[in-house]
């Protein structure tokens, strides 16, 4: 009986009914599947970020070839005078992916992994959060995440993708 209850709970928690922006997400995911096939799963995308407290922002470019991440490039943009030169920009090749820890860089994820996180984490309906989803990259995901209600600064949990292009 307990196993049945737990199974039911898990199934109900992962149901599409608990997903914010369900139709928009599904439409974008279908666009992703078409893009993935037509690009032979080879593309690059740019994740952007920043802080309301900083005079600079940052961007991370992830390059994927045949479904495998082959590089991650990070750079600060704007008033970077107080950032050490060796931290301003760097690139990781395939054997070094995610070797720069504790930086502002976006995690090296494929778009398959981003769409999975969107469905399983960022768009899950919860009390006390506002979810966000946009697909402004020709129908592909451009912003996805949530903000806890009452949070004032730098509260967005998720991803903002400036561009996605075929290799």
DSSP file (Angstrom, degrees, kcal/mol; ACC not computed):
  #  RESIDUE AA STRUCTURE BP1 BP2  ACC     N-H-->O    O-->H-N    N-H-->O    O-->H-N    TCO  KAPPA ALPHA  PHI   PSI    X-CA   Y-CA   Z-CA
    1    1 A X     >        0   0    0      0, 0.0     4,-2.2     0, 0.0     5,-0.1   0.000 360.0 360.0 360.0 -43.5    0.0    0.0    0.0
    2    2 A X  H  >  +     0   0    0      1,-0.2     4,-2.6     2,-0.2     5,-0.2   0.908 360.0  51.7 -62.8 -42.0    2.8    2.4    0.9
    3    3 A X  H  > S+     0   0    0      1,-0.2     4,-2.6     2,-0.2    -1,-0.2   0.899 109.0  50.6 -61.6 -41.3    4.6    1.7   -2.4
    4    4 A X  H  > S+     0   0    0      2,-0.2     4,-2.4     1,-0.2    -1,-0.2   0.912 110.9  49.1 -61.9 -43.6    1.4    2.4   -4.3
    5    5 A X  H  X S+     0   0    0     -4,-2.2     4,-2.5     2,-0.2    -2,-0.2   0.922 112.4  47.2 -62.3 -45.8    1.0    5.7   -2.5
    6    6 A X  H  X S+     0   0    0     -4,-2.6     4,-2.6     2,-0.2    -2,-0.2   0.908 112.0  50.4 -64.7 -42.0    4.6    6.8   -3.2
    7    7 A X  H  X S+     0   0    0     -4,-2.6     4,-2.4     1,-0.2    -1,-0.2   0.912 111.7  48.0 -61.4 -43.0    4.3    5.8   -6.8
    8    8 A X  H  X S+     0   0    0     -4,-2.4     4,-2.6     2,-0.2    -2,-0.2   0.903 111.4  50.7 -64.0 -41.7    1.1    7.8   -7.1
    9    9 A X  H  X S+     0   0    0     -4,-2.5     4,-2.2     2,-0.2    -2,-0.2   0.919 111.2  47.6 -62.9 -45.0    2.7   10.8   -5.4
   10   10 A X  H  X S+     0   0    0     -4,-2.6     4,-1.6     2,-0.2    -2,-0.2   0.925 113.5  47.7 -63.4 -45.3    5.7   10.7   -7.8
   11   11 A X  H  < S+     0   0    0     -4,-2.4     4,-0.3     1,-0.2    -2,-0.2   0.912 113.2  47.8 -63.1 -42.7    3.5   10.4  -10.8
   12   12 A X  H >< S+     0   0    0     -4,-2.6     3,-0.7     1,-0.2    -1,-0.2   0.849 109.9  53.0 -69.9 -32.0    1.3   13.3   -9.7
   13   13 A X  H 3< S+     0   0    0     -4,-2.2    -1,-0.2     1,-0.2    -2,-0.2   0.811 112.3  44.3 -71.4 -29.1    4.3   15.5   -8.9
   14   14 A X  T 3< S+     0   0    0     -4,-1.6    -1,-0.2    -5,-0.2    -2,-0.2   0.339  87.7 125.0 -97.5   8.1    5.8   15.0  -12.3
   15   15 A X  S X  S-     0   0    0     -3,-0.7     3,-1.7    -4,-0.3    -3,-0.1  -0.303  71.8-122.6 -66.0 148.5    2.5   15.5  -14.2
   16   16 A X  G >  S+     0   0    0      1,-0.3     3,-1.6     2,-0.2    -1,-0.1   0.695 107.8  74.7 -63.7 -18.0    2.3   18.2  -16.9
   17   17 A X  G 3  S+     0   0    0      1,-0.3    -1,-0.3    -5,-0.1     5,-0.1   0.734  90.6  56.3 -66.7 -20.7   -0.6   19.6  -14.8
   18   18 A X  G <  S+     0   0    0     -3,-1.7   107,-3.8    -6,-0.1     2,-0.5   0.223  89.1 103.5 -93.1  15.2    2.0   21.0  -12.4
   19   19 A X  B X   -A  124   0A   0     -3,-1.6     3,-0.7   105,-0.2   105,-0.2  -0.865  63.7-143.2-105.7 124.1    3.8   22.8  -15.2
   20   20 A X  T 3  S+     0   0    0    103,-3.4     5,-0.1    -2,-0.5   112,-0.1  -0.531  88.7  16.5 -75.1 150.6    3.5   26.6  -15.7
   21   21 A X  T 3> S+     0   0    0     -2,-0.2     4,-3.1     3,-0.1     5,-0.2   0.840  80.4 164.5  56.8  36.0    3.4   27.8  -19.3
   22   22 A X  H <>  +     0   0    0     -3,-0.7     4,-2.7     1,-0.2     5,-0.2   0.903  69.4  42.8 -53.1 -51.9    2.6   24.2  -20.4
   23   23 A X  H  > S+     0   0    0      2,-0.2     4,-2.3     1,-0.2    -1,-0.2   0.915 116.3  47.5 -65.8 -43.1    1.4   25.0  -23.9
   24   24 A X  H  > S+     0   0    0      2,-0.2     4,-2.4     1,-0.2    -1,-0.2   0.915 113.6  49.0 -62.7 -42.7    4.2   27.5  -24.6
   25   25 A X  H  X S+     0   0    0     -4,-3.1     4,-2.8     2,-0.2    -2,-0.2   0.941 111.5  48.1 -62.1 -48.1    6.8   25.0  -23.3
   26   26 A X  H  X S+     0   0    0     -4,-2.7     4,-2.1    -5,-0.2    -1,-0.2   0.882 112.0  49.7 -62.9 -38.6    5.5   22.2  -25.4
   27   27 A X  H  X S+     0   0    0     -4,-2.3     4,-1.9     2,-0.2    -1,-0.2   0.923 113.3  46.2 -64.7 -44.2    5.4   24.3  -28.5
   28   28 A X  H  X S+     0   0    0     -4,-2.4     4,-2.5     1,-0.2    -2,-0.2   0.889 110.5  53.1 -65.2 -39.5    9.0   25.4  -27.9
   29   29 A X  H  X S+     0   0    0     -4,-2.8     4,-2.4     2,-0.2    -1,-0.2   0.891 107.6  51.1 -64.3 -38.7   10.1   21.9  -27.2
   30   30 A X  H  X S+     0   0    0     -4,-2.1     4,-1.9     2,-0.2    -1,-0.2   0.901 109.8  50.2 -63.7 -40.2    8.6   20.7  -30.5
   31   31 A X  H  X S+     0   0    0     -4,-1.9     4,-2.6   108,-0.2    -2,-0.2   0.900 109.1  52.9 -62.0 -40.7   10.5   23.6  -32.2
   32   32 A X  H  X S+     0   0    0     -4,-2.5     4,-3.4   107,-0.2    -2,-0.2   0.926 105.8  52.3 -60.1 -46.2   13.7   22.3  -30.4
   33   33 A X  H  X S+     0   0    0     -4,-2.4     4,-1.8     1,-0.2    -1,-0.2   0.898 112.3  46.1 -59.3 -40.4   13.2   18.8  -31.7
   34   34 A X  H  X S+     0   0    0     -4,-1.9     4,-2.7     2,-0.2    -1,-0.2   0.921 114.7  47.0 -66.6 -44.1   12.9   20.1  -35.2
   35   35 A X  H  X S+     0   0    0     -4,-2.6     4,-2.4     1,-0.2     6,-0.3   0.914 109.7  54.3 -62.3 -43.8   16.0   22.3  -34.8
   36   36 A X  H  <>S+     0   0    0     -4,-3.4     5,-2.6     1,-0.2     4,-0.3   0.912 112.8  42.8 -57.4 -45.1   17.9   19.5  -33.2
   37   37 A X  H ><5S+     0   0    0     -4,-1.8     3,-1.0    -5,-0.2    -2,-0.2   0.931 115.7  46.9 -68.5 -46.4   17.3   17.2  -36.2
   38   38 A X  H 3<5S+     0   0    0     -4,-2.7    -2,-0.2     1,-0.2    -1,-0.2   0.783 116.4  44.6 -70.2 -25.5   17.9   19.9  -38.9
   39   39 A X  T ><5S-     0   0    0     -4,-2.4     3,-0.9    -5,-0.2   128,-0.3   0.406 109.3-120.7 -94.4   1.4   21.1   21.1  -37.2
   40   40 A X  T < 5 -     0   0    0     -3,-1.0    26,-0.4    -4,-0.3    -3,-0.2   0.840  67.0 -67.4  56.9  33.8   22.3   17.5  -36.6
   41   41 A X  T 3 <S+     0   0    0     -5,-2.6    26,-2.7    -6,-0.3     2,-0.5   0.827 108.2 126.7  57.5  35.7   22.3   18.4  -32.9
   42   42 A X    <   +     0   0    0     -3,-0.9   125,-1.6    23,-0.2     2,-0.3  -0.981  29.2 116.9-126.9 118.5   25.2   20.8  -33.5
   43   43 A X  E     -BC  64 166B   0     21,-1.9    21,-3.5    -2,-0.5     2,-0.3  -0.953  47.3-129.1-164.1 170.8   24.8   24.4  -32.3
   44   44 A X  E     -BC  63 165B   0    121,-2.6   121,-2.7    -2,-0.3     2,-0.3  -0.989  20.1-171.7-135.2 150.3   26.0   27.1  -30.0
   45   45 A X  E     -BC  62 164B   0     17,-2.1    17,-2.6    -2,-0.3     2,-0.5  -0.972  16.2-135.9-139.7 155.8   24.0   29.3  -27.6
   46   46 A X  E     -BC  61 163B   0    117,-2.2   116,-2.6    -2,-0.3   117,-0.9  -0.953  12.0-162.0-118.5 121.8   24.8   32.3  -25.4
   47   47 A X  E     -BC  60 161B   0     13,-3.1    13,-2.7    -2,-0.5     2,-0.3  -0.863  12.8-160.7 -99.7 133.0   23.6   32.6  -21.8
   48   48 A X  E     +B   59   0B   0    112,-2.2   112,-0.4    -2,-0.4     2,-0.3  -0.841  15.2 163.5-115.7 153.7   23.6   36.1  -20.3
   49   49 A X  E     +B   58   0B   0      9,-2.3     9,-2.4    -2,-0.3     2,-0.3  -0.964   3.3 157.7-156.5 170.7   23.6   37.2  -16.7
   50   50 A X  E     -B   57   0B   0     -2,-0.3     2,-0.4     7,-0.2     7,-0.2  -0.969  29.9-112.3-177.5-177.3   24.2   40.2  -14.5
   51   51 A X    >   -     0   0    0      5,-0.7     3,-1.1    -2,-0.3     5,-0.1  -0.987  16.7-133.4-137.1 145.1   23.4   41.7  -11.1
   52   52 A X  T 3  S+     0   0    0     -2,-0.4    -1,-0.1     1,-0.2   101,-0.0   0.670 111.0  54.4 -68.7 -14.2   21.5   44.8  -10.1
   53   53 A X  T 3  S+     0   0    0      3,-0.0     2,-0.3     2,-0.0    -1,-0.2   0.482  98.9  74.9 -96.7  -4.6   24.4   45.6   -7.9
   54   54 A X    <   -     0   0    0     -3,-1.1    -3,-0.1     2,-0.2    25,-0.0  -0.755  66.5-144.1-113.4 155.4   27.2   45.4  -10.5
   55   55 A X  S    S+     0   0    0     -2,-0.3    24,-1.9    24,-0.2     2,-0.3   0.204  86.9  55.4 -96.0  13.3   28.2   47.7  -13.4
   56   56 A X  E     - D   0  78B   0     22,-0.2    -5,-0.7    -5,-0.1    22,-0.2  -0.895  63.4-159.3-138.2 166.3   29.1   44.8  -15.5
   57   57 A X  E     -BD  50  77B   0     20,-2.9    20,-2.9    -2,-0.3     2,-0.3  -0.700  12.9-138.7-132.1-172.8   27.4   41.7  -16.9
   58   58 A X  E     -BD  49  76B   0     -9,-2.4    -9,-2.3    18,-0.3     2,-0.3  -0.978   7.2-159.4-149.6 160.6   28.6   38.3  -18.2
   59   59 A X  E     -BD  48  75B   0     16,-2.3    16,-2.1    -2,-0.3     2,-0.4  -0.998   3.9-157.6-144.5 148.8   27.9   35.8  -20.9
   60   60 A X  E     -BD  47  74B   0    -13,-2.7   -13,-3.1    -2,-0.3     2,-0.6  -0.993   7.3-156.7-125.8 128.9   28.7   32.2  -21.5
   61   61 A X  E     -BD  46  73B   0     12,-2.9    12,-2.6    -2,-0.4     2,-0.5  -0.934   8.4-165.4-108.1 122.1   28.8   30.6  -24.9
   62   62 A X  E     -BD  45  72B   0    -17,-2.6   -17,-2.1    -2,-0.6     2,-0.5  -0.912   3.2-159.6-106.7 129.9   28.3   26.8  -25.0
   63   63 A X  E     -BD  44  71B   0      8,-2.4     7,-2.9    -2,-0.5     8,-1.3  -0.947   7.4-171.1-114.3 129.6   29.2   25.0  -28.2
   64   64 A X  E     -BD  43  69B   0    -21,-3.5   -21,-1.9    -2,-0.5     2,-0.5  -0.968   5.0-171.6-122.9 130.8   27.6   21.5  -28.9
   65   65 A X  E >  S- D   0  68B   0      3,-2.9     3,-1.8    -2,-0.4   -23,-0.2  -0.986  76.1 -16.2-125.1 123.2   28.7   19.2  -31.7
   66   66 A X  T 3  S-     0   0    0     -2,-0.5   -24,-0.2   -26,-0.4   -25,-0.2   0.868 130.2 -51.3  51.4  40.6   26.6   16.0  -32.4
   67   67 A X  T 3  S+     0   0    0    -26,-2.7     2,-0.4     1,-0.2    -1,-0.3   0.470 118.1 107.9  82.5   2.0   25.0   16.3  -29.0
   68   68 A X  E <  S-D   65   0B   0     -3,-1.8    -3,-2.9   -27,-0.2     2,-0.3  -0.943  72.6-119.6-118.5 134.0   28.3   16.7  -27.1
   69   69 A X  E     +D   64   0B   0     -2,-0.4    -5,-0.3    -5,-0.2    28,-0.1  -0.539  33.5 172.2 -70.4 125.3   29.5   19.9  -25.5
   70   70 A X  E     +     0   0B   0     -7,-2.9    24,-0.7    -2,-0.3     2,-0.3   0.583  59.7   9.9-112.7 -15.3   32.9   20.8  -27.0
   71   71 A X  E     -DE  63  93B   0     -8,-1.3    -8,-2.4    22,-0.2     2,-0.4  -0.985  47.0-161.7-161.3 155.7   33.6   24.2  -25.5
   72   72 A X  E     -DE  62  92B   0     20,-1.9    20,-2.9    -2,-0.3     2,-0.4  -0.967  15.1-171.2-138.2 120.1   32.5   26.7  -23.0
   73   73 A X  E     -DE  61  91B   0    -12,-2.6   -12,-2.9    -2,-0.4     2,-0.4  -0.935   3.4-172.3-115.0 135.8   33.6   30.4  -23.3
   74   74 A X  E     +DE  60  90B   0     16,-2.8    16,-2.1    -2,-0.4     2,-0.3  -0.968   8.4 166.3-126.9 141.0   33.0   32.9  -20.5
   75   75 A X  E     -DE  59  89B   0    -16,-2.1   -16,-2.3    -2,-0.4     2,-0.3  -0.978  29.9-129.4-154.1 146.4   33.5   36.7  -20.5
   76   76 A X  E     -D   58   0B   0     12,-2.5     2,-0.4    -2,-0.3   -18,-0.3  -0.642  26.4-160.5 -85.2 149.1   32.6   39.7  -18.4
   77   77 A X  E     +D   57   0B   0    -20,-2.9   -20,-2.9    -2,-0.3     2,-0.3  -0.979  48.1  17.5-132.9 142.7   31.1   42.7  -20.3
   78   78 A X  E    S+D   56   0B   0     -2,-0.4     2,-1.5   -22,-0.2   -22,-0.2  -0.762 115.3   7.5 104.6-146.9   30.8   46.4  -19.2
   79   79 A X        +     0   0    0    -24,-1.9     3,-0.3    -2,-0.3   -24,-0.2  -0.585  68.6 156.8 -77.8  90.8   32.8   48.2  -16.5
   80   80 A X    >   +     0   0    0     -2,-1.5     3,-2.1     1,-0.2    -1,-0.2   0.129  26.0 121.2-104.5  18.8   35.2   45.4  -15.7
   81   81 A X  T 3  S+     0   0    0      1,-0.3    -1,-0.2     3,-0.0     4,-0.1   0.786  76.3  48.4 -56.3 -31.6   38.0   47.6  -14.2
   82   82 A X  T 3  S+     0   0    0     -3,-0.3     2,-0.5     2,-0.1    -1,-0.3   0.318  90.8  95.3 -94.6   9.0   37.9   45.8  -10.8
   83   83 A X  S <  S-     0   0    0     -3,-2.1     5,-0.1     1,-0.0    -3,-0.0  -0.871  84.6-109.1-102.2 129.3   38.0   42.2  -12.2
   84   84 A X    >>  -     0   0    0     -2,-0.5     3,-2.0     1,-0.1     4,-0.7  -0.251  27.2-120.5 -56.0 140.9   41.4   40.5  -12.4
   85   85 A X  H >> S+     0   0    0      1,-0.3     3,-0.9     2,-0.2     4,-0.6   0.834 110.6  58.1 -53.9 -39.5   42.6   40.1  -16.0
   86   86 A X  H 34 S+     0   0    0      1,-0.2    -1,-0.3     2,-0.1    -2,-0.1   0.661 108.4  47.6 -69.7 -14.0   42.8   36.3  -15.8
   87   87 A X  H <4 S+     0   0    0     -3,-2.0    -1,-0.2     1,-0.1    -2,-0.2   0.571  88.5  85.0 -99.1 -11.4   39.1   36.2  -14.9
   88   88 A X  H << S-     0   0    0     -3,-0.9   -12,-2.5    -4,-0.7     2,-0.3   0.874 106.9  -5.1 -61.3 -40.6   37.8   38.5  -17.6
   89   89 A X  E  <  +E   75   0B   0     -4,-0.6     2,-0.3   -14,-0.2   -14,-0.2  -0.976  67.5 161.7-156.4 140.5   37.5   35.9  -20.3
   90   90 A X  E     -E   74   0B   0    -16,-2.1   -16,-2.8    -2,-0.3     2,-0.4  -0.983  20.6-145.9-154.5 160.6   38.4   32.2  -20.6
   91   91 A X  E     -E   73   0B   0     -2,-0.3     2,-0.5   -18,-0.2   -18,-0.2  -0.998   5.3-156.3-133.1 135.5   37.6   29.2  -22.8
   92   92 A X  E     -E   72   0B   0    -20,-2.9   -20,-1.9    -2,-0.4     2,-0.1  -0.928  14.2-148.4-106.7 132.6   37.4   25.5  -21.8
   93   93 A X  E >>  -E   71   0B   0     -2,-0.5     3,-2.2   -22,-0.2     4,-0.7  -0.334  42.7 -78.3 -89.5-178.0   37.9   22.9  -24.5
   94   94 A X  G >4 S+     0   0    0    -24,-0.7     3,-0.6     1,-0.3   -23,-0.1   0.814 131.2  47.2 -52.5 -39.4   36.1   19.5  -24.5
   95   95 A X  G 34 S+     0   0    0      1,-0.2    -1,-0.3   -25,-0.1   -24,-0.1   0.573 115.2  47.0 -81.6  -7.5   38.5   17.9  -21.9
   96   96 A X  G X4 S+     0   0    0     -3,-2.2     3,-2.1   -24,-0.0     4,-0.3   0.358  74.2 147.3-112.5   3.6   38.2   20.9  -19.6
   97   97 A X  T << S+     0   0    0     -4,-0.7    -4,-0.1    -3,-0.6    -3,-0.0  -0.132  77.0   5.2 -52.1 132.1   34.4   21.5  -19.5
   98   98 A X  T 3  S+     0   0    0      2,-0.1    -1,-0.3     1,-0.1     9,-0.0   0.646  90.2 126.2  67.4  20.0   33.2   22.8  -16.1
   99   99 A X    <   +     0   0    0     -3,-2.1     2,-1.1     1,-0.1    -2,-0.1   0.746  53.2  79.3 -78.3 -22.1   36.8   23.1  -14.8
  100  100 A X  S    S-     0   0    0     -4,-0.3     3,-0.4   -10,-0.0     2,-0.2  -0.755  72.2-172.8 -85.9 102.3   36.3   26.8  -13.9
  101  101 A X        +     0   0    0     -2,-1.1     3,-0.1     1,-0.2    -2,-0.1  -0.566  57.7  21.6 -93.1 158.3   34.4   26.5  -10.6
  102  102 A X  S    S+     0   0    0     -2,-0.2     2,-0.2     1,-0.2    -1,-0.2   0.846  91.6 124.6  55.6  40.1   32.9   29.4   -8.6
  103  103 A X  S    S-     0   0    0     -3,-0.4    -1,-0.2     2,-0.2   -16,-0.0  -0.679  77.0-106.7-114.9 175.3   32.7   31.7  -11.6
  104  104 A X  S    S+     0   0    0     -2,-0.2   -46,-0.1    -3,-0.1   -44,-0.1   0.458  78.5 125.3 -79.8   0.8   29.7   33.5  -13.0
  105  105 A X        -     0   0    0      1,-0.1    -2,-0.2    -5,-0.1     2,-0.1  -0.251  66.4-112.6 -65.7 144.9   29.7   31.2  -16.0
  106  106 A X        -     0   0    0    -59,-0.2    -1,-0.1     1,-0.1   -59,-0.0  -0.459  42.2 -95.9 -69.0 147.8   26.6   29.2  -16.9
  107  107 A X        -     0   0    0     -2,-0.1     2,-1.1     1,-0.1    -1,-0.1  -0.340  41.0-105.2 -61.8 146.7   26.8   25.5  -16.4
  108  108 A X        +     0   0    0     -3,-0.1     2,-0.3   -36,-0.1    -1,-0.1  -0.670  60.8 154.9 -78.8 102.5   27.7   23.6  -19.5
  109  109 A X        -     0   0    0     -2,-1.1     2,-0.1     3,-0.0   -47,-0.0  -0.955  40.9-126.5-128.7 146.9   24.4   22.0  -20.5
  110  110 A X     >  -     0   0    0     -2,-0.3     4,-2.1     1,-0.1     5,-0.1  -0.458  34.8-108.3 -79.2 164.9   23.0   20.8  -23.8
  111  111 A X  H  > S+     0   0    0      1,-0.2     4,-2.8     2,-0.2     5,-0.2   0.835 122.2  59.8 -65.4 -30.3   19.6   22.2  -24.9
  112  112 A X  H  > S+     0   0    0      1,-0.2     4,-1.9     2,-0.2    -1,-0.2   0.939 107.9  45.1 -57.7 -45.0   18.2   18.7  -24.2
  113  113 A X  H  > S+     0   0    0      2,-0.2     4,-2.4     1,-0.2    -2,-0.2   0.860 111.8  52.3 -68.2 -35.7   19.3   19.2  -20.6
  114  114 A X  H  X S+     0   0    0     -4,-2.1     4,-2.5     2,-0.2    -2,-0.2   0.929 109.6  48.0 -66.5 -45.1   18.0   22.8  -20.5
  115  115 A X  H  X S+     0   0    0     -4,-2.8     4,-2.1     1,-0.2    -2,-0.2   0.880 111.8  51.2 -63.2 -36.1   14.5   21.7  -21.7
  116  116 A X  H  X S+     0   0    0     -4,-1.9     4,-2.9    -5,-0.2     5,-0.3   0.925 110.8  47.4 -65.2 -44.1   14.6   18.9  -19.1
  117  117 A X  H  X>S+     0   0    0     -4,-2.4     4,-2.6     2,-0.2     5,-1.9   0.890 109.6  54.9 -63.5 -38.2   15.5   21.3  -16.3
  118  118 A X  I  <>S+     0   0    0     -4,-2.5     5,-2.4     3,-0.2    -1,-0.2   0.943 115.4  37.8 -58.5 -48.0   12.7   23.6  -17.5
  119  119 A X  I  <5S+     0   0    0     -4,-2.1    -2,-0.2     1,-0.2    -1,-0.2   0.894 125.1  37.3 -71.8 -40.9   10.2   20.9  -17.2
  120  120 A X  I  <5S+     0   0    0     -4,-2.9    -2,-0.2    -5,-0.2    -3,-0.2   0.691 136.1   2.6 -89.6 -19.7   11.4   19.2  -14.0
  121  121 A X  I ><5S+     0   0    0     -4,-2.6     3,-0.8    -5,-0.3    -3,-0.2   0.655 122.0  46.8-129.6 -62.0   12.6   22.3  -12.0
  122  122 A X  I 3 <S+     0   0    0     -5,-1.9    10,-0.3     1,-0.2    -4,-0.2   0.787 117.5  37.6 -70.6 -30.8   12.1   25.8  -13.4
  123  123 A X  T 3 <S+     0   0    0     -5,-2.4  -103,-3.4    -6,-0.4     2,-0.2   0.361  81.2 125.1-103.5   5.6    8.5   25.6  -14.6
  124  124 A X  B <   -A   19   0A   0     -3,-0.8     2,-0.2  -105,-0.2  -105,-0.2  -0.483  68.0-116.6 -66.2 127.9    7.1   23.5  -11.8
  125  125 A X        +     0   0    0   -107,-3.8     2,-0.3    -2,-0.2    -1,-0.1  -0.494  46.9 165.3 -67.0 129.7    4.1   25.3  -10.2
  126  126 A X    >   -     0   0    0     -2,-0.2     3,-0.9     3,-0.2     2,-0.2  -0.960  40.8 -99.5-140.1 157.0    4.8   26.1   -6.5
  127  127 A X  T 3  S+     0   0    0     -2,-0.3     3,-0.1     1,-0.2    22,-0.0  -0.501 105.1  20.6 -69.8 149.2    3.4   28.3   -3.9
  128  128 A X  T 3  S+     0   0    0      1,-0.2    21,-2.7    -2,-0.2     2,-0.3   0.677 104.1  97.1  66.6  22.0    5.2   31.5   -3.4
  129  129 A X  E <   -F  148   0C   0     -3,-0.9     2,-0.5    19,-0.3    19,-0.2  -0.984  59.9-144.6-134.7 153.6    7.0   31.7   -6.7
  130  130 A X  E     -F  147   0C   0     17,-2.7    17,-2.0    -2,-0.3     2,-0.2  -0.977  22.8-147.0-112.1 124.8    6.3   33.4  -10.1
  131  131 A X  E     -F  146   0C   0     -2,-0.5     2,-0.4    15,-0.2    15,-0.3  -0.594  10.5-161.7 -91.3 152.6    7.4   31.3  -13.1
  132  132 A X  E     +F  145   0C   0     13,-2.9    13,-2.1   -10,-0.3     2,-0.3  -0.995  13.1 168.9-134.4 140.0    8.7   32.8  -16.3
  133  133 A X  E     +F  144   0C   0     -2,-0.4     2,-0.3    11,-0.2    11,-0.2  -0.935   1.6 166.8-151.4 129.8    9.0   31.3  -19.8
  134  134 A X  E     -F  143   0C   0      9,-2.8     8,-2.9    -2,-0.3     9,-1.6  -0.983  19.9-164.1-137.8 150.8    9.8   32.9  -23.2
  135  135 A X     >  +     0   0    0     -2,-0.3     4,-0.9     6,-0.3     6,-0.2  -0.564  35.4 142.1-132.0  67.6   10.7   31.4  -26.5
  136  136 A X  T  4  +     0   0    0      1,-0.2     2,-0.8     2,-0.2     5,-0.1   0.274  46.5  90.2 -96.9   9.6   12.1   34.4  -28.4
  137  137 A X  B >4 S-H  140   0D   0      3,-1.8     3,-1.7     1,-0.1    -1,-0.2  -0.578 128.0 -62.9-101.0  67.6   14.9   32.6  -30.2
  138  138 A X  T 34 S-     0   0    0     -2,-0.8    -2,-0.2     1,-0.3     3,-0.1   0.884 109.9 -41.2  53.6  41.6   12.8   31.7  -33.3
  139  139 A X  T 3< S+     0   0    0     -4,-0.9    -1,-0.3     1,-0.4  -108,-0.2   0.255 117.2 117.4  92.4 -11.7   10.6   29.6  -31.0
  140  140 A X  B <  S-H  137   0D   0     -3,-1.7    -3,-1.8     1,-0.1    -1,-0.4  -0.541  80.0 -75.4 -86.6 157.3   13.4   28.1  -29.0
  141  141 A X        +     0   0    0     -6,-0.2    -6,-0.3    -2,-0.2    -1,-0.1  -0.174  52.4 162.4 -53.3 133.4   13.7   28.8  -25.3
  142  142 A X        +     0   0    0     -8,-2.9    19,-3.5     1,-0.4     2,-0.3   0.605  68.9  13.2-124.0 -33.7   15.1   32.3  -24.4
  143  143 A X  E     +FG 134 160C   0     -9,-1.6    -9,-2.8    17,-0.2    -1,-0.4  -0.977  63.4 160.1-146.6 135.6   14.1   32.6  -20.7
  144  144 A X  E     +FG 133 159C   0     15,-2.4    15,-2.9    -2,-0.3     2,-0.3  -0.947  29.8  75.8-154.8 130.4   12.9   30.1  -18.2
  145  145 A X  E     -FG 132 158C   0    -13,-2.1   -13,-2.9    -2,-0.3     2,-0.3  -0.993  55.5 -97.9 164.8-160.7   12.9   30.1  -14.5
  146  146 A X  E     -FG 131 157C   0     11,-2.2    11,-2.8    -2,-0.3     2,-0.4  -0.977   9.7-146.7-151.4 162.0   11.2   31.5  -11.4
  147  147 A X  E     -F  130   0C   0    -17,-2.0   -17,-2.7    -2,-0.3     2,-0.2  -1.000  28.1-120.4-131.7 132.0   11.4   34.1   -8.7
  148  148 A X  E >   -F  129   0C   0      7,-0.4     3,-1.8    -2,-0.4   -19,-0.3  -0.536  38.7-106.2 -70.0 134.9   10.3   33.6   -5.1
  149  149 A X  T 3  S+     0   0    0    -21,-2.7     3,-0.1     1,-0.3    -1,-0.1  -0.375 105.1  25.5 -62.9 136.9    7.6   36.1   -4.1
  150  150 A X  T 3  S+     0   0    0      1,-0.4    -1,-0.3    -2,-0.1     2,-0.2   0.200  87.0 128.5  93.6 -15.6    8.9   38.8   -1.8
  151  151 A X    <   -     0   0    0     -3,-1.8    -1,-0.4     1,-0.1     4,-0.1  -0.554  38.3-169.6 -74.9 138.3   12.5   38.5   -3.0
  152  152 A X        +     0   0    0     -2,-0.2     2,-0.4     1,-0.2    -1,-0.1   0.852  55.7  28.3-101.6 -39.8   13.8   41.9   -4.0
  153  153 A X  S    S-     0   0    0      1,-0.2    -1,-0.2     2,-0.0  -102,-0.0  -0.980 118.2  -9.5-136.2 136.8   17.2   41.6   -5.8
  154  154 A X  S    S+     0   0    0     -2,-0.4    -1,-0.2     1,-0.1    -2,-0.1   0.892  80.1 139.4  51.1  50.5   18.9   39.1   -8.0
  155  155 A X        +     0   0    0     -3,-0.1    -7,-0.4    -4,-0.1     2,-0.2   0.502  20.1 121.6-104.4  -6.8   16.3   36.4   -7.3
  156  156 A X        -     0   0    0     -9,-0.1     2,-0.6   -11,-0.1    -9,-0.2  -0.412  40.1-167.7 -68.4 127.1   15.8   34.8  -10.7
  157  157 A X  E     +G  146   0C   0    -11,-2.8   -11,-2.2    -2,-0.2     2,-0.3  -0.969  55.3  44.4-113.4 115.3   16.6   31.0  -10.7
  158  158 A X  E    S-G  145   0C   0     -2,-0.6     2,-0.3   -13,-0.2   -13,-0.3  -0.984  86.9 -57.8 154.1-143.4   16.8   29.7  -14.2
  159  159 A X  E     -G  144   0C   0    -15,-2.9   -15,-2.4    -2,-0.3     2,-0.5  -0.995  21.2-160.1-144.8 145.1   18.4   30.6  -17.5
  160  160 A X  E     -G  143   0C   0   -112,-0.4  -112,-2.2    -2,-0.3     2,-0.6  -0.980  15.0-165.4-125.4 117.0   18.3   33.5  -20.0
  161  161 A X  E     -C   47   0B   0    -19,-3.5  -114,-0.3    -2,-0.5     3,-0.1  -0.908   8.9-171.6-109.3 116.7   19.5   32.6  -23.5
  162  162 A X  E     -     0   0B   0   -116,-2.6     2,-0.3    -2,-0.6    -1,-0.2   0.864  68.9  -3.0 -74.4 -38.6   20.4   35.5  -25.8
  163  163 A X  E     -C   46   0B   0   -117,-0.9  -117,-2.2   -26,-0.1     2,-0.4  -0.997  49.7-163.7-156.2 154.2   20.9   33.5  -29.0
  164  164 A X  E     +C   45   0B   0     -2,-0.3     2,-0.3  -119,-0.2  -119,-0.2  -0.988  21.7 170.2-138.8 128.9   20.9   30.0  -30.4
  165  165 A X  E     -C   44   0B   0   -121,-2.7  -121,-2.6    -2,-0.4    -2,-0.0  -0.995  33.7-108.3-143.6 150.7   22.5   29.2  -33.8
  166  166 A X  E      C   43   0B   0     -2,-0.3  -123,-0.3  -123,-0.2  -126,-0.1  -0.335 360.0 360.0 -66.8 152.1   23.4   26.2  -35.9
  167  167 A X              0   0    0   -125,-1.6  -124,-0.2  -128,-0.3    -1,-0.1   0.447 360.0 360.0 -82.9 360.0   27.1   25.4  -36.3
